[in-house]
Amino acid sequence: MDIEVYHSFYPDGWRVTQLNAVESVCTTADIKVWVAIDSADSTVGFVAVKLHSESSMGEIYMIAVDPDYQRLGIGAALIEFALNWMKAAGMSLAMVETGGDPSHAPARCTYEKLGFGLLPIARYFKKL
């Protein structure tokens, strides 16, 4: 990503932007959030879901697993829980979006293993 575009997306750095995004998701009324906890009652991951009733689509709005707990099936379990909840809520389609960069490759792999199909979209940005 072009450095000027990066700074437009993340003016205070990606960590601050991500923290603000997580806080927003957890306090938005129409987004449901579930957490995964370990045996010591520590949060190790979460999934946030938003329903789009007009299109009968459930959206995995945000999902994250603590790096120390990744590749243990926690993300897949959270997604499966979310999909079951969407279906019970009357949704007929599920959607999740992620980055195409190498750091998001494990997430893409998980989505594909769970039956999600890729809709190829090219989205371009230019700093004005």
Salt bridges, closest charged atoms under 4 A:
ASP30 OD2 - LYS50 NZ 3.64
GLU54 OE2 - HIS52 ND1 3.99
GLU59 OE1 - HIS52 NE2 2.71
GLU97 OE2 - ARG123 NH1 3.94
ASP101 OD1 - HIS104 ND1 2.65
